[in-house]
Amino acid sequence: MADLKRFFKKTAQKEEPSKAPEVPKGLWVKCPKCGETVYKEDVVSHFYACPKCGGYFRIKAKTRIRQVTDEGTFTEWFRGIENSDPLEYPGYPQKVKELQEKTHLDEAILIGEAKIQGNPVVIGVMDARFLMASMGYVVGEKITRAFEEAEKKRLPVILFCCSGGARMQEGMVSLMQMAKTSAAVKHHAKAGLLYISVLTDPTTGGVTASFAMLGDIILAEPGALIGFAGPRVIQQTIGQKLPEGFQRSEFLLEHGIIDGIIKREEMKDTLGRILALHQPSPGYGCFPAESPSWEGDTFGKRKKHKKSEELTAWDRVLEARKNERPSALDYIQAIFTDFMEFHGDRSFLDDGAIVGGIASLDGQPVTVVGIQKGKNTKENIRRNFGMPSPEGYAKALRLMKQAEKFKRPVIAFIDTPGAFCGIEAEEHGQGGAIARNLWEMADMQIPILSIVIGEGGSGGALALGVGNQVWMMENATYTILSPEGFASILWKDSKKAPQAAETMKVTAAHLKEMGLIERVIPEKTPACKENLGEIAEYMKIRMKEYLRTLEGKDGETLAQERYGRFRSM
């Protein structure tokens, strides 16, 4: 009987319909990018990114503040500014009140003072939950006051931008916030203070056309939609299919509009490094410890190569052109720490032939710019064989002007056969771009040190060569044109290039003798990967020695000395 009861009990359990497991509310979320349902805790632990596709979820302003600022350091400013309803738009005040209760924000931006890795900063974060973070009077007023207060306190400003644009419910009052906030940014900039703009998804309309794109440094999150007119509006207007990835962060980086794309998990560290490199410097030559003097200007030998002292002028031309010769980036990475590369001319292109950014020379913030060649065919195509375009020269100038604002020395590495010679370059004003660099560099109120590390080809090299001092590596060359071109034009025979190299006096020794450069960087054997470290250490010591000699000189004196240098030639 007991066995029979157990049988009927098991049968009843099998026939009873199974219940679906109950999912606690909010335990799962749907990814806005790939549409997959994912575990919420996984999203949170991945900085609010989808663990399956990597797409970013939009996050609350307070969450962003927690992610990037030091714990317990944020103090909110400007809460309670009375809202404006200039159009008396039906239901607008009620909608604002509802959103205030729902989001626990008083408006679409949260602003205050905080620290990031110990660096004090004014920080603002826009929140898309509040009318798509559109900019009305209160948003514009908060941002304006933030820059004004930051100027008084001599603090940098960081704004995390996210917006659908101007707030339509406030009409022209909203539009005027574009001009008002831009003017406030300008005042802060004239005071020599740093502004970092971080563009998140989406940043569009009047916000893009004002304060969002006015940062000294403009960063963006991966995949963020960034533009003035929305893609749907553009497509409807022009009746064409838009390219894949159009108006995304990666598209803007390629087209030179932003400085870099930073992942959320790297954002705090990146901002901390930038802020540290923009701390006020006591002077150009203030280094933490005295450098040892270099004993002898010679470096290790390299097998299967002549000693540099045995090379003819033509030999040095060939050495300067070798792919194995260290490039601008090689020296930048070997000499400096904390190098952060910035991209683009802010209008059209990020030219791979020009690299540049900020770095530290034993604690001294510097701006470094270089003309970069590739090591192989693929790299050379990307770098255009070290031949800059007009956009490349504009990029270099932008970085140098930024250095002038923050009173940082500029160190420029030159290695180019010449400016790019092509239809596009002429269409975009190659000659004018080079001329603009010469004109602007002539009067910069900061030290400029230019170093020819390989080829110094004509005006394309001189566009980075208007320095207070110009140094050359022993096996570098600096020429009005190539020896082949010289021989072809004057002697109608390009095969006489070796003779032309001697006649043209293209070597460092020749130019030092003529008083056109200040220092020859020795190479006992030609520069290569094996002796890069030694040469870089030598350069580093000499750079620091040189900067020490500038201690106490003001910007006007530096500009006058640079003018005097070229005036004497």
BAKEKOL-471799 format. One record per residue (C-alpha): y negated, z negated, x; residue in one letter. Coordinates in steps of 0.1 Angstrom, whole numbers, padded with zeros to 4 digits, always signed. Layout:
N
YZXA...
***
This chain:
569
+0000+0000+0000M-0024-0009+0028A-0017+0025+0045D-0025+0043+0012L-0058+0025+0008K-0068+0035+0044R-0059+0071+0036F-0081+0073+0005F-0110+0055+0024K-0109+0081+0052K-0107+0110+0027T-0138+0097+0009A-0157+0094+0041Q-0149+0130+0050K-0160+0143+0016E-0192+0123+0016E-0221+0147+0026P-0235+0140+0060S-0272+0130+0062K-0296+0147+0087A-0308+0123+0113P-0342+0109+0104E-0370+0118+0129V-0397+0092+0132P-0431+0106+0123K-0450+0121+0153G-0419+0121+0176L-0419+0159+0179W-0448+0183+0182V-0450+0221+0180K-0464+0239+0211C-0495+0259+0202P-0486+0286+0228K-0449+0293+0225C-0443+0278+0191G-0413+0257+0203E-0408+0222+0190T-0409+0197+0218V-0405+0160+0224Y-0440+0144+0222K-0434+0120+0251E-0424+0149+0273D-0457+0165+0265V-0477+0134+0272V-0459+0128+0305S-0467+0164+0315H-0505+0159+0311F-0502+0173+0276Y-0485+0205+0287A-0455+0220+0270C-0424+0213+0291P-0409+0246+0281K-0437+0272+0286C-0463+0251+0305G-0490+0259+0279G-0517+0233+0275Y-0523+0213+0243F-0560+0205+0236R-0567+0169+0243I-0591+0143+0230K-0623+0135+0250A-0611+0100+0256K-0578+0112+0269T-0595+0135+0293R-0617+0106+0305I-0586+0085+0312R-0570+0114+0331Q-0598+0120+0356V-0618+0088+0360T-0609+0056+0378D-0596+0030+0354E-0622+0008+0337G-0652+0026+0353T-0664+0047+0323F-0695+0035+0304T-0705+0056+0274E-0742+0068+0271W-0764+0080+0243F-0743+0070+0213R-0760+0071+0179G-0785+0099+0183I-0795+0108+0147E-0781+0142+0136N-0802+0172+0125S-0798+0192+0093D-0826+0217+0096P-0811+0242+0072L-0802+0215+0047E-0768+0232+0047Y-0746+0221+0017P-0721+0194+0027G-0730+0195+0064Y-0741+0158+0067P-0710+0147+0048Q-0687+0168+0070K-0703+0152+0102V-0698+0118+0087K-0661+0125+0079E-0655+0137+0114L-0672+0107+0129Q-0648+0084+0109E-0617+0106+0118K-0623+0111+0155T-0642+0079+0163H-0668+0100+0181L-0704+0102+0170D-0705+0139+0180E-0687+0167+0197A-0693+0154+0233I-0686+0121+0249L-0709+0114+0279I-0713+0085+0303G-0711+0072+0338E-0679+0067+0357A-0662+0069+0391K-0637+0094+0404I-0618+0082+0434Q-0646+0058+0441G-0674+0085+0438N-0700+0077+0411P-0706+0105+0386V-0721+0114+0352V-0693+0129+0332I-0693+0147+0298G-0663+0159+0278V-0664+0181+0247M-0639+0175+0219D-0627+0205+0198A-0617+0182+0169R-0654+0179+0161F-0665+0212+0145L-0648+0231+0173M-0671+0213+0197A-0699+0236+0186S-0733+0228+0201M-0759+0215+0177G-0790+0193+0183Y-0771+0161+0192V-0748+0179+0217V-0777+0196+0233G-0797+0164+0234E-0769+0144+0250K-0763+0170+0277I-0800+0173+0284T-0804+0135+0287R-0773+0133+0309A-0789+0157+0335F-0822+0138+0333E-0806+0104+0338E-0784+0118+0366A-0815+0131+0383E-0831+0097+0382K-0800+0080+0395K-0793+0108+0421R-0758+0114+0407L-0737+0145+0403P-0727+0158+0369V-0693+0170+0357I-0690+0186+0323L-0656+0195+0307F-0666+0224+0284C-0648+0234+0252C-0666+0250+0224S-0667+0276+0197G-0704+0282+0206G-0736+0274+0188A-0734+0254+0156R-0742+0278+0127M-0750+0250+0103Q-0781+0242+0123E-0793+0278+0127G-0821+0284+0153M-0823+0247+0163V-0788+0251+0176S-0797+0283+0195L-0826+0265+0212M-0802+0240+0227Q-0790+0268+0250M-0824+0270+0266A-0830+0233+0266K-0797+0224+0283T-0802+0253+0309S-0836+0240+0317A-0822+0205+0323A-0795+0219+0346V-0823+0237+0366K-0843+0205+0371H-0812+0187+0383H-0804+0216+0406A-0839+0216+0421K-0834+0179+0430A-0805+0191+0452G-0778+0175+0431L-0743+0187+0423L-0731+0201+0390Y-0694+0209+0384I-0685+0228+0352S-0648+0227+0341V-0639+0253+0315L-0611+0245+0291T-0596+0263+0261D-0617+0277+0244P-0652+0280+0259T-0671+0307+0241T-0704+0317+0226G-0737+0299+0233G-0720+0273+0254V-0706+0299+0278T-0741+0316+0278A-0758+0284+0289S-0748+0252+0307F-0711+0260+0310A-0717+0289+0334M-0744+0273+0355L-0723+0249+0377G-0727+0249+0414D-0689+0250+0412I-0671+0264+0382I-0635+0255+0377L-0611+0263+0348A-0578+0252+0334E-0549+0277+0335P-0548+0301+0306G-0581+0289+0290A-0599+0314+0267L-0634+0319+0282I-0660+0344+0271G-0692+0351+0252F-0679+0371+0222A-0644+0363+0210G-0616+0388+0217P-0612+0396+0180R-0649+0404+0176V-0648+0426+0207I-0617+0445+0196Q-0632+0451+0161Q-0665+0462+0176T-0653+0487+0201I-0621+0497+0184G-0599+0494+0215Q-0569+0474+0225K-0579+0447+0250L-0561+0444+0283P-0534+0417+0285E-0549+0384+0296G-0584+0395+0287F-0609+0366+0288Q-0584+0341+0302R-0591+0320+0333S-0570+0342+0355E-0589+0373+0343F-0622+0356+0352L-0610+0345+0386L-0600+0381+0394E-0634+0393+0383H-0653+0368+0404G-0667+0347+0376I-0652+0313+0384I-0645+0295+0417D-0609+0284+0410G-0582+0275+0385I-0570+0239+0387I-0540+0224+0369K-0545+0192+0349R-0523+0171+0372E-0544+0182+0402E-0578+0179+0385M-0587+0143+0394K-0578+0148+0431D-0597+0181+0432T-0628+0166+0417L-0626+0136+0440G-0624+0159+0471R-0654+0179+0460I-0675+0148+0453L-0666+0133+0486A-0677+0165+0504L-0710+0163+0486H-0719+0127+0495Q-0753+0125+0512P-0750+0132+0550S-0770+0112+0575P-0774+0142+0597G-0758+0174+0612Y-0743+0157+0642G-0731+0124+0629C-0694+0123+0636F-0672+0092+0634P-0663+0091+0671A-0674+0107+0703E-0655+0139+0712S-0638+0141+0745P-0653+0168+0768S-0631+0198+0774W-0619+0201+0809E-0620+0238+0818G-0624+0268+0796D-0589+0281+0799T-0559+0282+0777F-0521+0286+0780G-0505+0318+0791K-0488+0343+0769R-0458+0363+0781K-0459+0401+0784K-0497+0403+0783H-0523+0408+0809K-0547+0380+0817K-0580+0385+0799S-0598+0388+0832E-0578+0420+0839E-0587+0437+0807L-0611+0467+0805T-0636+0471+0777A-0612+0495+0759W-0584+0470+0764D-0605+0444+0747R-0613+0468+0718V-0575+0472+0713L-0569+0434+0715E-0597+0427+0690A-0579+0451+0665R-0544+0436+0668K-0527+0422+0637N-0513+0393+0656E-0547+0381+0665R-0556+0349+0646P-0577+0355+0615S-0606+0337+0599A-0584+0317+0577L-0562+0307+0607D-0592+0292+0624Y-0606+0276+0593I-0573+0258+0586Q-0568+0248+0623A-0604+0235+0628I-0614+0219+0595F-0598+0195+0570T-0601+0194+0532D-0609+0231+0531F-0613+0242+0495M-0617+0279+0489E-0642+0292+0463F-0640+0326+0447H-0661+0354+0434G-0697+0367+0433D-0701+0353+0398R-0707+0387+0383S-0680+0413+0389F-0653+0408+0416L-0636+0384+0439D-0635+0404+0471D-0604+0394+0492G-0621+0406+0524A-0644+0376+0522I-0631+0340+0522V-0652+0309+0520G-0656+0274+0506G-0663+0239+0517I-0646+0218+0543A-0649+0188+0566S-0656+0190+0604L-0645+0155+0614D-0664+0140+0584G-0693+0164+0585Q-0693+0186+0553P-0697+0223+0561V-0696+0256+0544T-0673+0281+0560V-0673+0318+0554V-0652+0344+0570G-0642+0381+0569I-0605+0381+0565Q-0580+0408+0575K-0544+0409+0564G-0513+0404+0586K-0492+0431+0570N-0497+0461+0547T-0496+0441+0515K-0521+0416+0527E-0543+0443+0542N-0545+0461+0508I-0555+0428+0492R-0581+0422+0519R-0591+0458+0521N-0583+0458+0558F-0612+0433+0564G-0639+0457+0551M-0661+0438+0526P-0675+0454+0494S-0710+0447+0481P-0694+0420+0459E-0679+0404+0490G-0713+0401+0507Y-0727+0387+0475A-0700+0361+0474K-0707+0351+0510A-0744+0348+0502L-0737+0327+0471R-0718+0302+0492L-0745+0302+0519M-0772+0296+0494K-0751+0268+0479Q-0749+0253+0515A-0786+0255+0518E-0790+0235+0485K-0768+0207+0498F-0781+0209+0534K-0747+0218+0549R-0743+0238+0581P-0727+0272+0577V-0701+0284+0601I-0692+0321+0597A-0662+0339+0612F-0666+0376+0618I-0637+0401+0621D-0643+0435+0605T-0641+0471+0615P-0672+0475+0593G-0684+0473+0557A-0662+0492+0532F-0671+0529+0531C-0662+0543+0497G-0676+0557+0464I-0675+0523+0446E-0692+0506+0475A-0721+0531+0474E-0722+0530+0436E-0726+0492+0438H-0752+0492+0465G-0735+0485+0498Q-0766+0490+0519G-0787+0468+0496G-0761+0441+0497A-0761+0439+0535I-0799+0440+0535A-0800+0411+0510R-0778+0390+0533N-0800+0397+0564L-0832+0389+0544W-0818+0357+0529E-0801+0344+0560M-0833+0349+0581A-0851+0321+0562D-0823+0296+0554M-0833+0260+0560Q-0799+0250+0575I-0780+0257+0607P-0760+0289+0608I-0734+0294+0635L-0717+0329+0636S-0686+0335+0656I-0671+0369+0663V-0633+0363+0665I-0621+0399+0665G-0640+0431+0656E-0677+0429+0650G-0682+0463+0634G-0719+0473+0628S-0740+0462+0599G-0708+0450+0581G-0705+0423+0608A-0742+0416+0611L-0743+0407+0574A-0727+0374+0584L-0742+0373+0619G-0778+0361+0614V-0771+0328+0630G-0791+0302+0650N-0765+0309+0675Q-0738+0336+0678V-0707+0331+0698W-0680+0356+0707M-0644+0352+0717M-0637+0367+0752E-0616+0395+0737N-0638+0402+0707A-0661+0431+0704T-0695+0437+0687Y-0705+0473+0682T-0731+0496+0666I-0701+0517+0656L-0666+0523+0668S-0661+0537+0704P-0643+0566+0688E-0673+0574+0665G-0697+0570+0694F-0677+0595+0715A-0674+0619+0687S-0711+0619+0678I-0726+0619+0713L-0699+0636+0733W-0681+0656+0706K-0648+0642+0719D-0632+0611+0703S-0606+0610+0731K-0634+0596+0753K-0634+0564+0733A-0623+0543+0764P-0653+0556+0784Q-0675+0550+0753A-0664+0514+0751A-0677+0507+0786E-0709+0527+0781T-0717+0509+0748M-0713+0474+0764K-0692+0461+0734V-0676+0430+0751T-0686+0394+0749A-0694+0394+0787A-0717+0424+0782H-0736+0409+0752L-0739+0375+0769K-0755+0392+0799E-0780+0410+0776M-0789+0378+0759G-0776+0388+0725L-0751+0360+0721I-0752+0323+0733E-0715+0315+0741R-0683+0332+0752V-0652+0314+0739I-0627+0319+0767P-0592+0333+0764E-0571+0330+0796K-0547+0352+0777T-0555+0370+0744P-0556+0348+0713A-0524+0345+0694C-0503+0321+0673K-0491+0303+0704E-0525+0293+0717N-0544+0291+0684L-0543+0253+0685G-0559+0251+0719E-0586+0276+0711I-0593+0259+0677A-0597+0225+0695E-0621+0241+0720Y-0641+0256+0691M-0642+0223+0672K-0655+0204+0702I-0682+0230+0709R-0692+0231+0673M-0697+0193+0672K-0716+0194+0705E-0739+0221+0691Y-0745+0203+0658L-0755+0172+0677R-0783+0191+0694T-0798+0198+0660L-0801+0162+0650E-0836+0155+0637G-0846+0191+0632K-0859+0199+0597D-0851+0231+0578G-0883+0248+0586E-0877+0243+0623T-0842+0257+0620L-0855+0288+0602A-0883+0294+0627Q-0858+0291+0656E-0836+0317+0640R-0865+0340+0635Y-0876+0335+0671G-0841+0343+0683R-0841+0377+0667F-0878+0383+0673R-0871+0382+0711S-0845+0410+0709M
***
